[in-house]
Amino acid sequence: MSVLPAAELFTAAQGRDRHGAVDEAAELYQAAAESAEECANPGVAAEAFKRLAILRHRQSQSDLARRLWRRGHQVAVAAGDERRAAEALNIGGAIELETGDLEAAVALFTKAAEVGERHPALRARVAQNLGIIANVRGDWQGARAHYLASLEAFISAGDEQGTAIAHHNLGMIAADRSRWDEAELAYRTSQAIAARLGDTHLAALCVLNAGEVLFARQQYDEALTHANRALAVFAQLQSHADSAGAYKLAGMVYRDTGRVQLAEARLSRARQLFATSGQALGEAEVARELALLYQTLGRNQEALAALLEATRLFGRVDARKEVVDVDAKREWLEATYMAVVREWGRSIESSDSYTYGHCERVAEYAVAIAGAMGHSQVELDTVRIGAYLHDLGKIHVPHEILNKPGRLTDEEFEVIKRHPEWGLALLRGMELPWDVVPMIRWHHEKFDGTGYPDGLVGDDIPVNAQLICCADVYDALTSDRPYRDAMTPDAALEMMTRNRGWWRPEVFEAFQKACPQLGARAKAEPKRE
């Protein structure tokens, strides 16, 4: 077979690829690679394997894509074609980057860069991908410098395709820094070049990212139009991860405009497609957006589950400390945890004007006692979370029992005693990053064995559970109840001192030390009419 058919097959494959005929393009690339290998035309074979790898990766067939770029690399190395060998390494790095293995991506980009110094067009592509790495790590200035270097090199080499990509990436950097006008101009420039070249995929990416700028400006109708336009192209291209990005944007628009059912549907679809594509970072970010939706709706249990999933997924992207941007996302998640559990705690009390604010106050009191004991910041955060959630199980206690003005019957008190167990049931299956289970289960246990639900004695009761027990009793005594007025802080301290055998000695000593702070907070609490 002559060389010509292989070259013609490759050219035809490129044409079908640009116009979104994915299946036809894949068949033609495969045929071109096979024909080129038979005819000893390694240049066409390496190019065909590289293009086919890109196409398969977009279709979420990343394992197959890895085998294809490696095959193209082998062909180029055997032929002594260092430029094409380095291009294959560059494609491999891009695949690893998008599937979350930054270490593997950097290693491949570095190898490609060693050859890139001798080939300007390749140097530009490597600079571009090193910019993406810097972006992920939160090194905005470094990323922008890499992108500007790649833009200059592409223009110098007359590579319009690369120039369009460089403008697109500069737009992403500008958007990350909330420089919306700069981002919009970069996307518009990239889209114009991509449209002229017939690159439907890049043009659609520019449309989607311009939609995210519109979303940031709260131009919701226009943002939704951009998301749907991009989605139509990505669906034709069978590009699952890009489709996920479009669904994500649409879901965010629907959420922020109050169309919650559509928001949940679009965000759930985005999460599914990112998972199918093996893109943990995208999946994590969608889980975060879903958490915000659930939080807005008061679906705190689902919000917390989504946040925990986002944390797990961010951890998969890269656990190394130098990944600054991922660490920043984790900090945001931790702050949102606090907001969600605080709201969840408040929701327990929302039907009872007498106990409203109880979880908030218990959290403040418990943290103050823990501080007096010398707890670390991590331990203080754990105590705060446990305090917010300690009465979670009261959601299942009948209203008439919670608000009964007189003494409870034995049967009614047995129902009350089950709320620690019910609280744990609501958290079952959630891998919380704090050890809150002992606090929820045993915050009514007393050192002398008279507590519930398990009648634990002495050191069998965890310290943090005792902290919350102490704070809980103090708040109960200094708050109005249906059957009595609030005690003064001094009277509450006196009563608790008479019953100090309920708590570990060191816990009660820390409580006494923190009492002035607790008393000031209790006195400041508005009284019920």
C-alpha positions in Angstrom: 0.0 0.0 0.0 1.3 3.5 -0.9 1.9 6.3 1.6 -0.8 8.4 0.0 -3.8 6.6 1.3 -2.6 6.9 4.9 -2.1 10.6 4.5 -5.5 11.0 2.8 -7.1 9.0 5.6 -5.5 11.2 8.2 -6.6 14.4 6.4 -10.1 13.1 6.1 -10.1 12.2 9.8 -9.1 15.7 10.8 -12.0 17.1 8.7 -14.6 14.9 10.3 -13.1 15.6 13.8 -13.3 19.4 13.3 -17.0 19.1 12.2 -18.0 16.9 15.2 -18.4 13.6 13.4 -16.7 11.8 16.2 -17.4 8.2 15.3 -16.3 8.7 11.6 -13.2 10.6 12.7 -12.2 7.7 15.1 -12.5 5.1 12.4 -10.5 7.2 10.0 -7.7 7.9 12.5 -7.5 4.2 13.3 -7.4 3.3 9.6 -4.7 6.0 9.0 -2.6 4.7 11.8 -2.8 1.1 10.6 -2.1 2.1 7.0 0.8 4.3 8.0 2.4 1.5 10.1 2.0 -0.9 7.2 3.7 1.5 4.8 6.5 2.5 7.2 5.2 6.1 7.5 5.9 6.7 11.2 5.0 10.4 11.0 1.4 9.8 10.0 1.1 6.9 12.4 2.3 8.9 15.4 0.0 11.8 14.5 -3.0 9.5 14.1 -2.4 7.8 17.4 -2.1 11.2 19.1 -5.3 12.6 17.7 -7.2 9.4 18.4 -5.9 9.5 22.0 -7.3 13.0 22.4 -10.7 12.0 20.9 -11.0 8.9 23.1 -10.1 10.9 26.2 -12.9 13.4 25.4 -15.3 10.4 25.2 -14.2 9.4 28.8 -12.2 6.4 27.6 -9.0 7.6 29.3 -7.4 4.2 29.7 -7.7 3.6 26.0 -6.4 7.1 25.4 -3.3 6.3 27.5 -2.6 3.2 25.4 -3.0 5.2 22.2 -0.6 8.1 23.1 2.0 5.6 24.3 1.7 3.7 21.1 2.2 7.0 19.2 5.2 7.7 21.4 6.7 4.3 20.7 6.3 4.8 16.9 8.0 8.3 17.1 10.9 7.1 19.3 11.6 4.1 17.0 11.7 6.5 14.0 14.0 8.9 15.9 11.3 11.7 15.6 11.9 13.5 18.9 9.4 16.2 18.2 6.5 13.8 17.7 7.7 11.7 20.6 7.6 14.9 22.8 4.2 15.8 21.5 2.9 12.4 22.6 4.3 12.9 26.1 2.6 16.3 26.2 -0.7 14.7 25.3 -0.2 12.1 28.0 0.5 14.8 30.5 -2.7 16.6 29.6 -4.7 13.4 30.1 -3.2 12.9 33.5 -3.8 16.5 34.4 -7.5 16.3 33.6 -7.9 13.0 35.4 -6.3 14.4 38.6 -2.8 12.9 38.7 -0.8 16.1 38.9 2.5 14.3 39.7 2.3 12.1 36.6 1.3 15.2 34.5 4.2 17.2 35.7 6.6 14.3 35.0 5.4 14.0 31.4 5.4 17.7 30.7 8.9 18.0 32.1 10.1 15.2 29.7 8.4 17.0 26.8 9.9 20.3 27.8 13.5 18.9 27.5 12.9 18.4 23.8 10.7 21.4 23.4 13.6 23.8 23.7 14.7 22.7 20.2 11.1 23.0 18.7 9.3 26.4 19.1 5.8 25.1 18.4 6.2 22.3 20.9 7.8 24.7 23.4 4.7 26.8 23.2 2.4 23.8 24.0 4.5 22.7 26.9 4.5 26.2 28.3 0.7 26.2 28.0 0.4 23.0 30.0 2.8 24.1 32.6 0.6 27.2 32.9 -2.4 24.9 33.7 -0.3 23.1 36.4 0.6 26.5 37.9 -3.1 27.5 37.8 -4.3 24.4 39.6 -1.7 25.1 42.3 -2.9 28.6 42.7 0.3 30.2 41.3 -1.7 32.8 39.2 1.4 34.9 38.2 3.3 31.8 37.2 0.4 30.5 35.2 -0.1 33.8 33.4 3.6 34.0 32.6 3.5 30.5 31.0 0.4 31.4 29.0 1.9 34.6 27.7 5.1 32.8 26.7 3.0 30.2 24.9 1.0 32.9 23.1 4.2 34.6 21.9 5.7 31.3 20.7 2.5 30.3 18.9 2.2 33.7 17.1 5.9 33.5 16.2 5.4 30.0 14.8 2.3 31.1 12.8 0.3 28.5 14.8 -3.3 29.8 14.8 -4.7 26.8 16.6 -2.2 27.2 19.5 -2.8 31.0 19.5 -6.5 30.4 20.0 -5.8 28.0 22.9 -3.4 30.5 24.6 -6.0 33.2 24.4 -8.6 30.8 25.9 -6.2 30.0 28.8 -5.5 33.6 29.5 -9.2 34.1 29.7 -9.4 31.4 32.4 -6.7 33.0 34.4 -8.4 36.4 34.2 -11.7 34.8 35.2 -10.1 33.1 38.2 -8.9 36.6 39.3 -12.4 38.1 38.7 -11.1 40.2 35.9 -14.3 39.8 33.9 -13.7 42.3 31.1 -10.2 40.9 30.4 -11.6 37.3 30.5 -14.5 38.2 28.1 -12.1 39.7 25.6 -9.7 36.7 25.7 -12.6 34.3 25.2 -14.0 36.3 22.3 -10.6 36.4 20.6 -10.1 32.7 21.0 -13.6 31.9 19.8 -13.1 34.0 16.6 -9.9 32.2 15.7 -11.4 28.8 16.5 -14.5 29.5 14.4 -12.3 30.6 11.4 -10.3 27.3 11.7 -13.4 25.2 12.1 -12.4 24.0 15.6 -15.9 23.5 17.0 -14.7 22.1 20.3 -12.5 25.1 21.2 -15.2 27.5 20.0 -17.8 25.8 22.3 -15.3 25.9 25.2 -15.1 29.6 24.8 -18.9 29.9 24.7 -19.2 28.0 27.9 -16.5 29.9 29.7 -17.9 33.2 28.5 -21.2 32.0 30.0 -19.4 31.6 33.4 -18.4 35.3 33.1 -22.0 36.2 32.5 -23.0 34.1 35.5 -20.5 35.9 37.7 -22.1 39.2 36.5 -25.6 37.8 37.4 -26.7 38.0 33.8 -28.5 34.7 34.3 -30.6 34.4 31.1 -27.5 35.0 28.9 -25.4 32.6 30.9 -28.0 29.9 30.5 -28.1 30.5 26.7 -24.4 30.1 26.6 -24.5 26.9 28.6 -27.2 25.4 26.3 -25.3 26.4 23.1 -22.1 24.8 24.4 -24.0 21.7 25.5 -25.4 21.1 22.1 -21.9 21.1 20.6 -20.4 18.9 23.3 -23.2 16.4 23.0 -22.5 16.1 19.2 -18.8 15.7 19.9 -19.5 13.1 22.6 -17.3 15.1 25.0 -18.6 14.0 28.4 -16.4 16.1 30.7 -17.2 19.3 28.7 -20.9 18.4 28.7 -20.6 18.1 32.5 -19.2 21.7 32.6 -22.2 22.9 30.7 -24.6 21.1 32.9 -22.9 22.5 35.9 -23.3 26.1 34.7 -26.9 25.5 33.9 -27.5 24.0 37.3 -25.9 27.0 39.0 -28.1 29.4 37.0 -31.2 27.5 37.9 -30.2 27.4 41.6 -29.5 31.1 41.8 -32.8 31.9 40.1 -34.9 29.7 42.4 -35.7 26.9 39.9 -34.5 24.2 42.4 -35.8 21.1 40.7 -34.0 22.0 37.4 -30.9 23.0 39.4 -30.7 19.6 41.2 -31.3 17.7 37.9 -28.6 19.6 36.0 -26.0 19.5 38.8 -26.6 15.8 39.4 -26.1 15.1 35.7 -22.9 17.1 35.7 -21.6 15.1 38.7 -22.4 11.8 36.9 -20.6 12.9 33.8 -17.5 14.1 35.6 -17.4 10.8 37.5 -17.8 8.9 34.2 -14.9 10.9 32.8 -12.7 10.2 35.9 -12.4 13.9 36.6 -12.3 14.1 40.4 -11.8 17.9 40.5 -14.9 18.6 38.4 -16.9 16.1 40.4 -15.8 17.7 43.7 -16.7 21.2 42.5 -20.2 20.0 41.5 -20.6 18.3 44.8 -19.8 21.7 46.4 -22.4 23.4 44.2 -25.0 20.8 45.2 -24.2 21.4 48.9 -25.0 25.1 48.4 -28.3 24.2 46.8 -29.2 21.8 49.6 -28.1 24.4 52.2 -30.4 27.0 50.6 -33.3 24.5 50.7 -32.7 23.6 54.4 -31.8 20.0 53.4 -28.9 20.1 55.8 -28.3 16.3 55.9 -27.8 16.2 52.2 -25.7 19.4 52.2 -23.4 17.9 54.7 -23.1 14.6 52.7 -22.3 16.6 49.6 -19.6 18.6 51.4 -18.0 15.4 52.7 -18.0 13.9 49.3 -16.4 17.1 47.9 -13.7 16.9 50.5 -13.0 13.3 49.7 -12.7 14.1 46.0 -10.5 17.1 46.5 -8.2 14.8 48.5 -8.0 12.5 45.5 -6.8 15.3 43.2 -3.6 15.7 45.0 -2.7 15.4 48.7 0.5 17.4 48.5 0.8 20.7 50.4 2.0 22.6 47.4 -1.4 22.3 45.7 -2.5 25.7 47.0 -5.7 26.0 45.1 -7.0 22.7 46.3 -6.1 23.6 49.9 -8.0 26.9 49.5 -11.0 24.9 48.3 -10.7 22.7 51.4 -10.6 25.8 53.7 -13.8 27.0 52.0 -15.4 23.6 52.5 -14.5 23.6 56.2 -16.1 27.0 56.7 -19.2 25.8 54.9 -19.4 22.7 57.2 -19.6 25.0 60.1 -22.4 27.0 58.5 -24.4 23.9 57.6 -24.1 22.2 61.0 -25.0 25.5 62.7 -28.1 25.8 60.6 -28.9 22.1 61.1 -28.6 22.7 64.9 -30.9 25.7 64.7 -33.5 23.8 62.6 -33.9 21.4 65.5 -35.0 24.3 67.7 -37.0 26.2 65.2 -40.4 25.0 66.5 -39.6 25.8 70.1 -39.2 29.4 71.1 -37.8 28.4 74.5 -34.8 26.4 73.3 -34.0 28.5 70.2 -30.3 29.2 70.2 -29.6 26.3 72.6 -27.1 24.6 70.3 -25.3 27.9 69.5 -24.9 28.7 73.2 -23.8 25.1 74.1 -21.2 25.3 71.3 -19.9 28.6 72.8 -19.9 27.3 76.3 -18.2 24.0 75.4 -15.5 25.7 73.4 -14.8 28.0 76.3 -14.5 25.1 78.7 -12.3 23.2 76.2 -10.1 26.3 75.8 -9.7 26.4 79.6 -8.5 22.8 79.4 -5.9 23.8 76.8 -7.4 22.1 73.8 -5.8 22.7 70.4 -7.6 24.6 67.6 -8.4 21.3 65.8 -9.9 19.9 69.1 -11.9 23.2 69.6 -13.4 22.9 66.1 -14.3 19.3 66.9 -16.0 20.3 70.1 -17.9 23.1 68.3 -19.2 20.7 65.6 -20.2 18.1 68.2 -22.1 20.8 70.2 -24.0 22.0 67.1 -25.1 18.5 66.4 -25.5 17.0 69.9 -29.3 17.3 69.9 -29.8 16.3 66.3 -31.9 13.3 67.3 -34.6 15.5 68.9 -36.0 16.0 65.4 -37.7 12.6 66.0 -39.0 13.5 69.5 -42.7 14.4 69.4 -43.4 18.1 69.7 -45.8 17.6 72.7 -43.1 15.9 74.7 -40.4 18.5 73.9 -42.7 21.3 74.9 -44.6 19.7 77.8 -44.9 22.4 80.6 -44.9 19.9 83.5 -42.9 16.9 84.6 -42.5 14.1 82.0 -43.9 10.7 82.6 -41.5 7.7 82.7 -42.7 6.7 79.3 -42.1 10.2 77.9 -38.6 10.4 79.4 -37.8 7.0 77.8 -38.6 8.6 74.4 -36.4 11.6 75.2 -33.5 9.3 76.2 -33.5 7.8 72.6 -32.5 11.1 70.9 -28.7 10.4 71.1 -29.3 7.1 69.2 -31.6 8.9 66.6 -28.9 11.6 66.1 -26.3 9.0 65.2 -28.7 7.4 62.8 -29.0 10.6 60.9 -25.3 10.7 60.4 -24.9 7.0 59.6 -22.8 6.5 56.4 -21.2 10.0 56.6 -17.4 9.9 57.2 -17.2 13.1 59.2 -13.6 14.6 59.5 -14.3 15.2 63.2 -14.8 12.7 66.0 -18.3 13.8 66.9 -20.0 10.4 67.3 -18.9 10.1 71.0 -20.3 13.6 71.8 -23.6 12.9 70.2 -24.0 9.4 71.8 -22.8 10.2 75.3 -23.5 13.9 76.0 -26.0 12.9 78.7 -23.7 10.4 80.4 -22.5 11.4 83.9 -19.3 10.6 85.7 -21.1 8.9 88.6 -23.0 6.5 86.2 -26.4 8.1 86.5 -26.6 9.3 82.9 -28.0 7.8 79.7 -28.3 6.1 77.3 -25.6 3.6 78.3 -25.0 4.4 82.0 -21.3 4.8 81.5 -19.1 5.5 84.5 -15.9 7.5 85.1 -13.2 7.5 82.5 -15.3 5.4 80.1 -17.0 8.6 79.1 -14.9 10.6 76.5 -13.7 14.0 77.7 -15.4 15.9 74.9 -18.8 14.3 75.7 -18.4 15.5 79.3 -17.6 19.0 78.1 -20.8 19.2 76.1 -22.7 17.6 79.0 -21.4 20.4 81.3 -22.2 23.2 78.8 -25.6 21.6 78.1 -26.6 21.6 81.8 -25.4 25.1 82.3 -27.4 26.4 79.4 -30.5 24.5 80.5 -30.3 26.1 84.0 -29.7 29.7 82.7 -32.4 29.6 80.0 -36.2 30.0 80.4 -38.2 26.8 80.2 -41.9 26.2 79.9 -42.0 25.1 83.6 -39.6 27.6 85.2 -37.7 30.9 84.7 -34.0 31.0 84.0 -31.6 30.8 86.9 -28.9 33.5 87.3 -25.4 32.4 86.4 -24.4 32.4 90.0 -27.3 30.2 91.1 -26.6 27.8 88.2 -23.0 27.5 89.3 -24.0 26.8 92.8 -26.4 24.1 91.8 -23.8 22.5 89.5 -21.2 22.6 92.2 -23.5 20.6 94.5 -23.7 18.0 91.7 -20.0 18.2 90.5 -19.8 14.4 90.7 -21.6 14.3 87.4 -18.3 15.4 85.6 -14.7 14.5 85.5 -12.8 16.7 88.0 -10.7 18.4 85.3 -13.7 19.2 83.2 -15.5 20.8 86.1 -12.4 22.7 87.1 -12.2 24.1 83.6 -15.9 24.9 83.7 -15.3 26.9 86.9 -12.4 28.7 85.3 -14.5 29.6 82.2 -17.6 30.6 84.3 -17.1 34.4 84.1 -17.0 34.2 80.3 -20.1 31.9 80.3 -22.0 34.0 82.8 -21.4 37.2 80.7 -22.9 35.3 77.6 -25.8 34.0 79.6 -26.7 37.4 81.0 -26.6 38.9 77.5 -29.2 36.5 76.2 -32.6 38.2 75.7 -35.3 36.9 78.0 -38.6 35.5 76.8 -41.7 37.6 77.3 
